[in-house]
Amino acid sequence: MEIIYSDKQIVVCIKPVGVDAEHQVPDMLKENIGSEIFTLHRLDKNVGGVMVYARNKQAAAALSKTIT
């Protein structure tokens, strides 16, 4: 999986087609970068594209407020 940006708060990646955005991608990212991953939004399994994940609870809460 291609990571296009990562810092202490977020990680931005390209979700491949056929991969579950809520479970598989966070597991793959956790293995790759070694930190907790929080799902902020999702793409259907049969769709690929750019995804943003939070790396801590504070970032997840702040970003969730801006998305909704």
PQR file of N, CA, C, O and H, with PARSE charges and radii, in Angstrom:
ATOM      1  N   MET A   1       0.836  -1.169   0.000 -0.4000 1.5000
ATOM      2  CA  MET A   1       0.000   0.000   0.000 -0.0000 2.0000
ATOM      3  C   MET A   1       0.887   1.241   0.000  0.5500 1.7000
ATOM      4  O   MET A   1       1.864   1.314   0.745 -0.5500 1.4000
ATOM      5  N   GLU A   2       0.547   2.198  -0.825 -0.4000 1.5000
ATOM      6  CA  GLU A   2       1.341   3.407  -0.950 -0.0000 2.0000
ATOM      7  C   GLU A   2       0.926   4.430   0.108  0.5500 1.7000
ATOM      8  O   GLU A   2      -0.236   4.832   0.169 -0.5500 1.4000
ATOM      9  H   GLU A   2      -0.247   2.138  -1.431  0.4000 1.0000
ATOM     10  N   ILE A   3       1.874   4.846   0.932 -0.4000 1.5000
ATOM     11  CA  ILE A   3       1.654   5.931   1.892 -0.0000 2.0000
ATOM     12  C   ILE A   3       2.159   7.201   1.236  0.5500 1.7000
ATOM     13  O   ILE A   3       3.324   7.288   0.848 -0.5500 1.4000
ATOM     14  H   ILE A   3       2.818   4.520   0.883  0.4000 1.0000
ATOM     15  N   ILE A   4       1.272   8.197   1.113 -0.4000 1.5000
ATOM     16  CA  ILE A   4       1.680   9.433   0.428 -0.0000 2.0000
ATOM     17  C   ILE A   4       2.014  10.558   1.405  0.5500 1.7000
ATOM     18  O   ILE A   4       2.634  11.548   1.015 -0.5500 1.4000
ATOM     19  H   ILE A   4       0.326   8.127   1.428  0.4000 1.0000
ATOM     20  N   TYR A   5       1.610  10.418   2.674 -0.4000 1.5000
ATOM     21  CA  TYR A   5       1.968  11.404   3.699 -0.0000 2.0000
ATOM     22  C   TYR A   5       1.784  10.762   5.065  0.5500 1.7000
ATOM     23  O   TYR A   5       0.863   9.973   5.276 -0.5500 1.4000
ATOM     24  H   TYR A   5       1.107   9.614   2.990  0.4000 1.0000
ATOM     25  N   SER A   6       2.664  11.108   5.981 -0.4000 1.5000
ATOM     26  CA  SER A   6       2.545  10.613   7.346 -0.0000 2.0000
ATOM     27  C   SER A   6       3.233  11.581   8.299  0.5500 1.7000
ATOM     28  O   SER A   6       4.339  12.049   8.028 -0.5500 1.4000
ATOM     29  H   SER A   6       3.413  11.749   5.810  0.4000 1.0000
ATOM     30  N   ASP A   7       2.570  11.881   9.422 -0.4000 1.5000
ATOM     31  CA  ASP A   7       3.190  12.642  10.497 -0.0000 2.0000
ATOM     32  C   ASP A   7       2.720  12.051  11.817  0.5500 1.7000
ATOM     33  O   ASP A   7       2.204  10.933  11.827 -0.5500 1.4000
ATOM     34  H   ASP A   7       1.672  11.501   9.642  0.4000 1.0000
ATOM     35  N   LYS A   8       2.879  12.755  12.924 -0.4000 1.5000
ATOM     36  CA  LYS A   8       2.494  12.214  14.232 -0.0000 2.0000
ATOM     37  C   LYS A   8       0.982  12.152  14.424  0.5500 1.7000
ATOM     38  O   LYS A   8       0.508  11.464  15.329 -0.5500 1.4000
ATOM     39  H   LYS A   8       3.298  13.663  12.915  0.4000 1.0000
ATOM     40  N   GLN A   9       0.221  12.851  13.598 -0.4000 1.5000
ATOM     41  CA  GLN A   9      -1.226  12.932  13.752 -0.0000 2.0000
ATOM     42  C   GLN A   9      -2.008  12.089  12.749  0.5500 1.7000
ATOM     43  O   GLN A   9      -3.014  11.474  13.103 -0.5500 1.4000
ATOM     44  H   GLN A   9       0.606  13.410  12.864  0.4000 1.0000
ATOM     45  N   ILE A  10      -1.548  12.058  11.501 -0.4000 1.5000
ATOM     46  CA  ILE A  10      -2.306  11.393  10.435 -0.0000 2.0000
ATOM     47  C   ILE A  10      -1.401  10.574   9.530  0.5500 1.7000
ATOM     48  O   ILE A  10      -0.180  10.728   9.522 -0.5500 1.4000
ATOM     49  H   ILE A  10      -0.731  12.558  11.213  0.4000 1.0000
ATOM     50  N   VAL A  11      -2.038   9.706   8.778 -0.4000 1.5000
ATOM     51  CA  VAL A  11      -1.372   9.008   7.671 -0.0000 2.0000
ATOM     52  C   VAL A  11      -2.347   9.025   6.493  0.5500 1.7000
ATOM     53  O   VAL A  11      -3.536   8.751   6.650 -0.5500 1.4000
ATOM     54  H   VAL A  11      -3.030   9.581   8.785  0.4000 1.0000
ATOM     55  N   VAL A  12      -1.826   9.348   5.326 -0.4000 1.5000
ATOM     56  CA  VAL A  12      -2.621   9.407   4.101 -0.0000 2.0000
ATOM     57  C   VAL A  12      -2.065   8.340   3.157  0.5500 1.7000
ATOM     58  O   VAL A  12      -0.862   8.274   2.906 -0.5500 1.4000
ATOM     59  H   VAL A  12      -0.859   9.570   5.199  0.4000 1.0000
ATOM     60  N   CYS A  13      -2.969   7.510   2.644 -0.4000 1.5000
ATOM     61  CA  CYS A  13      -2.526   6.405   1.793 -0.0000 2.0000
ATOM     62  C   CYS A  13      -3.480   6.216   0.619  0.5500 1.7000
ATOM     63  O   CYS A  13      -4.567   6.792   0.568 -0.5500 1.4000
ATOM     64  H   CYS A  13      -3.946   7.563   2.848  0.4000 1.0000
ATOM     65  N   ILE A  14      -3.036   5.396  -0.313 -0.4000 1.5000
ATOM     66  CA  ILE A  14      -3.877   4.994  -1.438 -0.0000 2.0000
ATOM     67  C   ILE A  14      -4.462   3.630  -1.094  0.5500 1.7000
ATOM     68  O   ILE A  14      -3.729   2.648  -0.980 -0.5500 1.4000
ATOM     69  H   ILE A  14      -2.153   4.928  -0.271  0.4000 1.0000
ATOM     70  N   LYS A  15      -5.782   3.568  -0.928 -0.4000 1.5000
ATOM     71  CA  LYS A  15      -6.453   2.294  -0.645 -0.0000 2.0000
ATOM     72  C   LYS A  15      -6.625   1.536  -1.957  0.5500 1.7000
ATOM     73  O   LYS A  15      -7.250   2.042  -2.889 -0.5500 1.4000
ATOM     74  H   LYS A  15      -6.378   4.365  -1.021  0.4000 1.0000
ATOM     75  N   PRO A  16      -6.077   0.335  -2.035 -0.5600 1.5000
ATOM     76  CA  PRO A  16      -6.251  -0.458  -3.244  0.2800 2.0000
ATOM     77  C   PRO A  16      -7.686  -0.999  -3.368  0.5500 1.7000
ATOM     78  O   PRO A  16      -8.370  -1.207  -2.367 -0.5500 1.4000
ATOM     79  N   VAL A  17      -8.115  -1.217  -4.587 -0.4000 1.5000
ATOM     80  CA  VAL A  17      -9.399  -1.870  -4.847 -0.0000 2.0000
ATOM     81  C   VAL A  17      -9.354  -3.273  -4.237  0.5500 1.7000
ATOM     82  O   VAL A  17      -8.340  -3.964  -4.336 -0.5500 1.4000
ATOM     83  H   VAL A  17      -7.559  -1.049  -5.401  0.4000 1.0000
ATOM     84  N   GLY A  18     -10.453  -3.690  -3.607 -0.4000 1.5000
ATOM     85  CA  GLY A  18     -10.544  -5.031  -3.052 -0.0000 2.0000
ATOM     86  C   GLY A  18     -10.096  -5.153  -1.607  0.5500 1.7000
ATOM     87  O   GLY A  18     -10.117  -6.247  -1.043 -0.5500 1.4000
ATOM     88  H   GLY A  18     -11.276  -3.128  -3.526  0.4000 1.0000
ATOM     89  N   VAL A  19      -9.692  -4.045  -1.000 -0.4000 1.5000
ATOM     90  CA  VAL A  19      -9.235  -4.051   0.390 -0.0000 2.0000
ATOM     91  C   VAL A  19     -10.247  -3.290   1.239  0.5500 1.7000
ATOM     92  O   VAL A  19     -10.693  -2.210   0.853 -0.5500 1.4000
ATOM     93  H   VAL A  19      -9.676  -3.156  -1.458  0.4000 1.0000
ATOM     94  N   ASP A  20     -10.610  -3.844   2.385 -0.4000 1.5000
ATOM     95  CA  ASP A  20     -11.583  -3.234   3.288 -0.0000 2.0000
ATOM     96  C   ASP A  20     -10.973  -2.036   4.003  0.5500 1.7000
ATOM     97  O   ASP A  20      -9.939  -2.162   4.659 -0.5500 1.4000
ATOM     98  H   ASP A  20     -10.248  -4.722   2.699  0.4000 1.0000
ATOM     99  N   ALA A  21     -11.619  -0.860   3.876 -0.4000 1.5000
ATOM    100  CA  ALA A  21     -11.095   0.389   4.427 -0.0000 2.0000
ATOM    101  C   ALA A  21     -11.195   0.477   5.944  0.5500 1.7000
ATOM    102  O   ALA A  21     -10.437   1.218   6.569 -0.5500 1.4000
ATOM    103  H   ALA A  21     -12.459  -0.758   3.343  0.4000 1.0000
ATOM    104  N   GLU A  22     -12.115  -0.265   6.543 -0.4000 1.5000
ATOM    105  CA  GLU A  22     -12.329  -0.150   7.987 -0.0000 2.0000
ATOM    106  C   GLU A  22     -11.514  -1.143   8.809  0.5500 1.7000
ATOM    107  O   GLU A  22     -11.279  -0.909   9.995 -0.5500 1.4000
ATOM    108  H   GLU A  22     -12.731  -0.867   6.035  0.4000 1.0000
ATOM    109  N   HIS A  23     -11.079  -2.243   8.203 -0.4000 1.5000
ATOM    110  CA  HIS A  23     -10.355  -3.259   8.963 -0.0000 2.0000
ATOM    111  C   HIS A  23      -9.002  -3.601   8.349  0.5500 1.7000
ATOM    112  O   HIS A  23      -7.977  -3.547   9.030 -0.5500 1.4000
ATOM    113  H   HIS A  23     -11.270  -2.433   7.240  0.4000 1.0000
ATOM    114  N   GLN A  24      -8.996  -3.948   7.080 -0.4000 1.5000
ATOM    115  CA  GLN A  24      -7.753  -4.390   6.457 -0.0000 2.0000
ATOM    116  C   GLN A  24      -6.735  -3.263   6.326  0.5500 1.7000
ATOM    117  O   GLN A  24      -5.562  -3.449   6.649 -0.5500 1.4000
ATOM    118  H   GLN A  24      -9.829  -3.991   6.527  0.4000 1.0000
ATOM    119  N   VAL A  25      -7.166  -2.108   5.859 -0.4000 1.5000
ATOM    120  CA  VAL A  25      -6.222  -0.996   5.694 -0.0000 2.0000
ATOM    121  C   VAL A  25      -5.614  -0.587   7.034  0.5500 1.7000
ATOM    122  O   VAL A  25      -4.392  -0.474   7.121 -0.5500 1.4000
ATOM    123  H   VAL A  25      -8.119  -1.957   5.595  0.4000 1.0000
ATOM    124  N   PRO A  26      -6.412  -0.358   8.087 -0.5600 1.5000
ATOM    125  CA  PRO A  26      -5.787  -0.012   9.372  0.2800 2.0000
ATOM    126  C   PRO A  26      -4.805  -1.081   9.863  0.5500 1.7000
ATOM    127  O   PRO A  26      -3.758  -0.749  10.419 -0.5500 1.4000
ATOM    128  N   ASP A  27      -5.134  -2.353   9.663 -0.4000 1.5000
ATOM    129  CA  ASP A  27      -4.218  -3.420  10.063 -0.0000 2.0000
ATOM    130  C   ASP A  27      -2.917  -3.354   9.272  0.5500 1.7000
ATOM    131  O   ASP A  27      -1.833  -3.522   9.833 -0.5500 1.4000
ATOM    132  H   ASP A  27      -5.984  -2.622   9.211  0.4000 1.0000
ATOM    133  N   MET A  28      -3.027  -3.109   7.969 -0.4000 1.5000
ATOM    134  CA  MET A  28      -1.840  -3.011   7.127 -0.0000 2.0000
ATOM    135  C   MET A  28      -0.986  -1.804   7.524  0.5500 1.7000
ATOM    136  O   MET A  28       0.240  -1.894   7.584 -0.5500 1.4000
ATOM    137  H   MET A  28      -3.906  -2.973   7.514  0.4000 1.0000
ATOM    138  N   LEU A  29      -1.643  -0.685   7.792 -0.4000 1.5000
ATOM    139  CA  LEU A  29      -0.909   0.518   8.197 -0.0000 2.0000
ATOM    140  C   LEU A  29      -0.233   0.319   9.543  0.5500 1.7000
ATOM    141  O   LEU A  29       0.915   0.721   9.734 -0.5500 1.4000
ATOM    142  H   LEU A  29      -2.639  -0.612   7.743  0.4000 1.0000
ATOM    143  N   LYS A  30      -0.944  -0.299  10.473 -0.4000 1.5000
ATOM    144  CA  LYS A  30      -0.380  -0.539  11.800 -0.0000 2.0000
ATOM    145  C   LYS A  30       0.884  -1.391  11.695  0.5500 1.7000
ATOM    146  O   LYS A  30       1.872  -1.122  12.378 -0.5500 1.4000
ATOM    147  H   LYS A  30      -1.877  -0.625  10.318  0.4000 1.0000
ATOM    148  N   GLU A  31       0.857  -2.405  10.853 -0.4000 1.5000
ATOM    149  CA  GLU A  31       2.039  -3.237  10.630 -0.0000 2.0000
ATOM    150  C   GLU A  31       3.180  -2.433  10.008  0.5500 1.7000
ATOM    151  O   GLU A  31       4.349  -2.628  10.342 -0.5500 1.4000
ATOM    152  H   GLU A  31       0.055  -2.623  10.298  0.4000 1.0000
ATOM    153  N   ASN A  32       2.822  -1.535   9.107 -0.4000 1.5000
ATOM    154  CA  ASN A  32       3.808  -0.776   8.344 -0.0000 2.0000
ATOM    155  C   ASN A  32       4.443   0.355   9.158  0.5500 1.7000
ATOM    156  O   ASN A  32       5.658   0.548   9.102 -0.5500 1.4000
ATOM    157  H   ASN A  32       1.873  -1.377   8.836  0.4000 1.0000
ATOM    158  N   ILE A  33       3.632   1.103   9.916 -0.4000 1.5000
ATOM    159  CA  ILE A  33       4.166   2.278  10.620 -0.0000 2.0000
ATOM    160  C   ILE A  33       4.249   2.089  12.129  0.5500 1.7000
ATOM    161  O   ILE A  33       4.853   2.908  12.821 -0.5500 1.4000
ATOM    162  H   ILE A  33       2.646   0.947   9.962  0.4000 1.0000
ATOM    163  N   GLY A  34       3.650   1.021  12.649 -0.4000 1.5000
ATOM    164  CA  GLY A  34       3.817   0.683  14.050 -0.0000 2.0000
ATOM    165  C   GLY A  34       3.098   1.567  15.050  0.5500 1.7000
ATOM    166  O   GLY A  34       3.549   1.697  16.188 -0.5500 1.4000
ATOM    167  H   GLY A  34       3.159   0.355  12.086  0.4000 1.0000
ATOM    168  N   SER A  35       2.006   2.169  14.658 -0.4000 1.5000
ATOM    169  CA  SER A  35       1.230   2.965  15.614 -0.0000 2.0000
ATOM    170  C   SER A  35      -0.248   2.636  15.489  0.5500 1.7000
ATOM    171  O   SER A  35      -0.683   1.991  14.535 -0.5500 1.4000
ATOM    172  H   SER A  35       1.640   2.063  13.733  0.4000 1.0000
ATOM    173  N   GLU A  36      -0.995   3.086  16.458 -0.4000 1.5000
ATOM    174  CA  GLU A  36      -2.451   2.899  16.437 -0.0000 2.0000
ATOM    175  C   GLU A  36      -3.018   3.637  15.229  0.5500 1.7000
ATOM    176  O   GLU A  36      -2.500   4.686  14.845 -0.5500 1.4000
ATOM    177  H   GLU A  36      -0.642   3.609  17.233  0.4000 1.0000
ATOM    178  N   ILE A  37      -4.081   3.094  14.626 -0.4000 1.5000
ATOM    179  CA  ILE A  37      -4.712   3.707  13.460 -0.0000 2.0000
ATOM    180  C   ILE A  37      -6.211   3.816  13.722  0.5500 1.7000
ATOM    181  O   ILE A  37      -6.844   2.857  14.164 -0.5500 1.4000
ATOM    182  H   ILE A  37      -4.501   2.242  14.938  0.4000 1.0000
ATOM    183  N   PHE A  38      -6.774   4.998  13.445 -0.4000 1.5000
ATOM    184  CA  PHE A  38      -8.197   5.249  13.648 -0.0000 2.0000
ATOM    185  C   PHE A  38      -8.828   5.635  12.316  0.5500 1.7000
ATOM    186  O   PHE A  38      -8.365   6.555  11.643 -0.5500 1.4000
ATOM    187  H   PHE A  38      -6.259   5.777  13.086  0.4000 1.0000
ATOM    188  N   THR A  39      -9.883   4.927  11.944 -0.4000 1.5000
ATOM    189  CA  THR A  39     -10.580   5.174  10.684 -0.0000 2.0000
ATOM    190  C   THR A  39     -11.439   6.433  10.803  0.5500 1.7000
ATOM    191  O   THR A  39     -12.191   6.587  11.766 -0.5500 1.4000
ATOM    192  H   THR A  39     -10.259   4.179  12.491  0.4000 1.0000
ATOM    193  N   LEU A  40     -11.328   7.326   9.831 -0.4000 1.5000
ATOM    194  CA  LEU A  40     -12.096   8.580   9.830 -0.0000 2.0000
ATOM    195  C   LEU A  40     -13.231   8.556   8.819  0.5500 1.7000
ATOM    196  O   LEU A  40     -14.275   9.170   9.043 -0.5500 1.4000
ATOM    197  H   LEU A  40     -10.718   7.201   9.049  0.4000 1.0000
ATOM    198  N   HIS A  41     -13.042   7.870   7.732 -0.4000 1.5000
ATOM    199  CA  HIS A  41     -14.054   7.770   6.672 -0.0000 2.0000
ATOM    200  C   HIS A  41     -13.813   6.443   5.977  0.5500 1.7000
ATOM    201  O   HIS A  41     -12.910   5.702   6.365 -0.5500 1.4000
ATOM    202  H   HIS A  41     -12.194   7.371   7.550  0.4000 1.0000
ATOM    203  N   ARG A  42     -14.590   6.130   4.969 -0.4000 1.5000
ATOM    204  CA  ARG A  42     -14.383   4.852   4.314 -0.0000 2.0000
ATOM    205  C   ARG A  42     -14.680   4.947   2.824  0.5500 1.7000
ATOM    206  O   ARG A  42     -15.368   5.852   2.352 -0.5500 1.4000
ATOM    207  H   ARG A  42     -15.324   6.732   4.653  0.4000 1.0000
ATOM    208  N   LEU A  43     -14.143   3.995   2.121 -0.4000 1.5000
ATOM    209  CA  LEU A  43     -14.471   3.764   0.714 -0.0000 2.0000
ATOM    210  C   LEU A  43     -14.926   2.322   0.609  0.5500 1.7000
ATOM    211  O   LEU A  43     -14.410   1.454   1.312 -0.5500 1.4000
ATOM    212  H   LEU A  43     -13.584   3.260   2.504  0.4000 1.0000
ATOM    213  N   ASP A  44     -15.879   2.061  -0.254 -0.4000 1.5000
ATOM    214  CA  ASP A  44     -16.332   0.690  -0.459 -0.0000 2.0000
ATOM    215  C   ASP A  44     -15.157  -0.181  -0.886  0.5500 1.7000
ATOM    216  O   ASP A  44     -14.175   0.297  -1.454 -0.5500 1.4000
ATOM    217  H   ASP A  44     -16.299   2.767  -0.825  0.4000 1.0000
ATOM    218  N   LYS A  45     -15.285  -1.467  -0.598 -0.4000 1.5000
ATOM    219  CA  LYS A  45     -14.212  -2.415  -0.880 -0.0000 2.0000
ATOM    220  C   LYS A  45     -13.838  -2.435  -2.365  0.5500 1.7000
ATOM    221  O   LYS A  45     -12.669  -2.607  -2.710 -0.5500 1.4000
ATOM    222  H   LYS A  45     -16.083  -1.855  -0.137  0.4000 1.0000
ATOM    223  N   ASN A  46     -14.827  -2.260  -3.236 -0.4000 1.5000
ATOM    224  CA  ASN A  46     -14.565  -2.337  -4.680 -0.0000 2.0000
ATOM    225  C   ASN A  46     -14.099  -0.998  -5.276  0.5500 1.7000
ATOM    226  O   ASN A  46     -14.065  -0.839  -6.496 -0.5500 1.4000
ATOM    227  H   ASN A  46     -15.776  -2.120  -2.955  0.4000 1.0000
ATOM    228  N   VAL A  47     -13.742  -0.043  -4.412 -0.4000 1.5000
ATOM    229  CA  VAL A  47     -13.287   1.280  -4.852 -0.0000 2.0000
ATOM    230  C   VAL A  47     -11.901   1.536  -4.262  0.5500 1.7000
ATOM    231  O   VAL A  47     -11.651   1.228  -3.097 -0.5500 1.4000
ATOM    232  H   VAL A  47     -13.769  -0.172  -3.421  0.4000 1.0000
ATOM    233  N   GLY A  48     -11.018   2.090  -5.058 -0.4000 1.5000
ATOM    234  CA  GLY A  48      -9.709   2.502  -4.574 -0.0000 2.0000
ATOM    235  C   GLY A  48      -9.639   4.009  -4.509  0.5500 1.7000
ATOM    236  O   GLY A  48     -10.417   4.692  -5.175 -0.5500 1.4000
ATOM    237  H   GLY A  48     -11.221   2.340  -6.004  0.4000 1.0000
ATOM    238  N   GLY A  49      -8.722   4.540  -3.719 -0.4000 1.5000
ATOM    239  CA  GLY A  49      -8.561   5.983  -3.651 -0.0000 2.0000
ATOM    240  C   GLY A  49      -7.801   6.430  -2.418  0.5500 1.7000
ATOM    241  O   GLY A  49      -7.305   5.614  -1.641 -0.5500 1.4000
ATOM    242  H   GLY A  49      -8.091   3.985  -3.179  0.4000 1.0000
ATOM    243  N   VAL A  50      -7.719   7.736  -2.255 -0.4000 1.5000
ATOM    244  CA  VAL A  50      -6.981   8.337  -1.151 -0.0000 2.0000
ATOM    245  C   VAL A  50      -7.791   8.244   0.139  0.5500 1.7000
ATOM    246  O   VAL A  50      -8.979   8.567   0.171 -0.5500 1.4000
ATOM    247  H   VAL A  50      -8.122   8.399  -2.885  0.4000 1.0000
ATOM    248  N   MET A  51      -7.123   7.796   1.201 -0.4000 1.5000
ATOM    249  CA  MET A  51      -7.743   7.673   2.523 -0.0000 2.0000
ATOM    250  C   MET A  51      -6.881   8.400   3.549  0.5500 1.7000
ATOM    251  O   MET A  51      -5.653   8.409   3.455 -0.5500 1.4000
ATOM    252  H   MET A  51      -6.158   7.534   1.176  0.4000 1.0000
ATOM    253  N   VAL A  52      -7.546   9.012   4.532 -0.4000 1.5000
ATOM    254  CA  VAL A  52      -6.862   9.663   5.646 -0.0000 2.0000
ATOM    255  C   VAL A  52      -7.223   8.913   6.919  0.5500 1.7000
ATOM    256  O   VAL A  52      -8.400   8.671   7.188 -0.5500 1.4000
ATOM    257  H   VAL A  52      -8.543   9.006   4.608  0.4000 1.0000
ATOM    258  N   TYR A  53      -6.226   8.549   7.695 -0.4000 1.5000
ATOM    259  CA  TYR A  53      -6.414   7.863   8.972 -0.0000 2.0000
ATOM    260  C   TYR A  53      -5.717   8.657  10.061  0.5500 1.7000
ATOM    261  O   TYR A  53      -4.666   9.254   9.829 -0.5500 1.4000
ATOM    262  H   TYR A  53      -5.270   8.745   7.477  0.4000 1.0000
ATOM    263  N   ALA A  54      -6.301   8.661  11.246 -0.4000 1.5000
ATOM    264  CA  ALA A  54      -5.675   9.321  12.393 -0.0000 2.0000
ATOM    265  C   ALA A  54      -4.734   8.350  13.088  0.5500 1.7000
ATOM    266  O   ALA A  54      -4.942   7.137  13.057 -0.5500 1.4000
ATOM    267  H   ALA A  54      -7.155   8.176  11.434  0.4000 1.0000
ATOM    268  N   ARG A  55      -3.699   8.893  13.714 -0.4000 1.5000
ATOM    269  CA  ARG A  55      -2.723   8.062  14.420 -0.0000 2.0000
ATOM    270  C   ARG A  55      -2.885   8.112  15.938  0.5500 1.7000
ATOM    271  O   ARG A  55      -2.141   7.456  16.667 -0.5500 1.4000
ATOM    272  H   ARG A  55      -3.530   9.878  13.739  0.4000 1.0000
ATOM    273  N   ASN A  56      -3.861   8.893  16.414 -0.4000 1.5000
ATOM    274  CA  ASN A  56      -4.152   8.929  17.849 -0.0000 2.0000
ATOM    275  C   ASN A  56      -5.591   9.388  18.057  0.5500 1.7000
ATOM    276  O   ASN A  56      -6.221   9.911  17.137 -0.5500 1.4000
ATOM    277  H   ASN A  56      -4.466   9.426  15.823  0.4000 1.0000
ATOM    278  N   LYS A  57      -6.105   9.192  19.258 -0.4000 1.5000
ATOM    279  CA  LYS A  57      -7.510   9.510  19.552 -0.0000 2.0000
ATOM    280  C   LYS A  57      -7.803  10.994  19.419  0.5500 1.7000
ATOM    281  O   LYS A  57      -8.877  11.370  18.949 -0.5500 1.4000
ATOM    282  H   LYS A  57      -5.594   8.767  20.005  0.4000 1.0000
ATOM    283  N   GLN A  58      -6.875  11.836  19.820 -0.4000 1.5000
ATOM    284  CA  GLN A  58      -7.099  13.286  19.737 -0.0000 2.0000
ATOM    285  C   GLN A  58      -7.232  13.747  18.283  0.5500 1.7000
ATOM    286  O   GLN A  58      -8.112  14.545  17.962 -0.5500 1.4000
ATOM    287  H   GLN A  58      -6.003  11.531  20.202  0.4000 1.0000
ATOM    288  N   ALA A  59      -6.380  13.254  17.426 -0.4000 1.5000
ATOM    289  CA  ALA A  59      -6.463  13.598  16.010 -0.0000 2.0000
ATOM    290  C   ALA A  59      -7.743  13.051  15.398  0.5500 1.7000
ATOM    291  O   ALA A  59      -8.378  13.717  14.579 -0.5500 1.4000
ATOM    292  H   ALA A  59      -5.665  12.606  17.687  0.4000 1.0000
ATOM    293  N   ALA A  60      -8.122  11.847  15.789 -0.4000 1.5000
ATOM    294  CA  ALA A  60      -9.359  11.245  15.272 -0.0000 2.0000
ATOM    295  C   ALA A  60     -10.570  12.091  15.666  0.5500 1.7000
ATOM    296  O   ALA A  60     -11.456  12.319  14.843 -0.5500 1.4000
ATOM    297  H   ALA A  60      -7.607  11.306  16.454  0.4000 1.0000
ATOM    298  N   ALA A  61     -10.614  12.554  16.907 -0.4000 1.5000
ATOM    299  CA  ALA A  61     -11.759  13.365  17.367 -0.0000 2.0000
ATOM    300  C   ALA A  61     -11.799  14.700  16.624  0.5500 1.7000
ATOM    301  O   ALA A  61     -12.861  15.125  16.170 -0.5500 1.4000
ATOM    302  H   ALA A  61      -9.894  12.369  17.575  0.4000 1.0000
ATOM    303  N   ALA A  62     -10.656  15.359  16.499 -0.4000 1.5000
ATOM    304  CA  ALA A  62     -10.610  16.658  15.821 -0.0000 2.0000
ATOM    305  C   ALA A  62     -10.976  16.534  14.345  0.5500 1.7000
ATOM    306  O   ALA A  62     -11.747  17.342  13.828 -0.5500 1.4000
ATOM    307  H   ALA A  62      -9.793  15.014  16.868  0.4000 1.0000
ATOM    308  N   LEU A  63     -10.434  15.539  13.674 -0.4000 1.5000
ATOM    309  CA  LEU A  63     -10.726  15.374  12.251 -0.0000 2.0000
ATOM    310  C   LEU A  63     -12.161  14.920  12.017  0.5500 1.7000
ATOM    311  O   LEU A  63     -12.779  15.319  11.030 -0.5500 1.4000
ATOM    312  H   LEU A  63      -9.807  14.883  14.094  0.4000 1.0000
ATOM    313  N   SER A  64     -12.695  14.100  12.899 -0.4000 1.5000
ATOM    314  CA  SER A  64     -14.089  13.659  12.766 -0.0000 2.0000
ATOM    315  C   SER A  64     -15.039  14.836  12.827  0.5500 1.7000
ATOM    316  O   SER A  64     -16.045  14.858  12.118 -0.5500 1.4000
ATOM    317  H   SER A  64     -12.192  13.775  13.700  0.4000 1.0000
ATOM    318  N   LYS A  65     -14.736  15.814  13.665 -0.4000 1.5000
ATOM    319  CA  LYS A  65     -15.573  17.025  13.765 -0.0000 2.0000
ATOM    320  C   LYS A  65     -15.564  17.817  12.471  0.5500 1.7000
ATOM    321  O   LYS A  65     -16.581  18.400  12.097 -0.5500 1.4000
ATOM    322  H   LYS A  65     -13.919  15.796  14.241  0.4000 1.0000
ATOM    323  N   THR A  66     -14.440  17.846  11.785 -0.4000 1.5000
ATOM    324  CA  THR A  66     -14.348  18.624  10.546 -0.0000 2.0000
ATOM    325  C   THR A  66     -14.987  17.917   9.363  0.5500 1.7000
ATOM    326  O   THR A  66     -15.413  18.565   8.407 -0.5500 1.4000
ATOM    327  H   THR A  66     -13.613  17.372  12.089  0.4000 1.0000
ATOM    328  N   ILE A  67     -15.056  16.592   9.420 -0.4000 1.5000
ATOM    329  CA  ILE A  67     -15.615  15.812   8.315 -0.0000 2.0000
ATOM    330  C   ILE A  67     -17.142  15.801   8.339  0.5500 1.7000
ATOM    331  O   ILE A  67     -17.774  15.844   7.284 -0.5500 1.4000
ATOM    332  H   ILE A  67     -14.710  16.066  10.197  0.4000 1.0000
ATOM    333  N   THR A  68     -17.737  15.744   9.514 -0.4000 1.5000
ATOM    334  CA  THR A  68     -19.194  15.616   9.609 -0.0000 2.0000
ATOM    335  C   THR A  68     -19.930  16.892   9.371  0.5500 1.7000
ATOM    336  O   THR A  68     -21.160  16.914   9.424 -0.5500 1.4000
ATOM    337  H   THR A  68     -17.224  15.708  10.372  0.4000 1.0000
TER
END
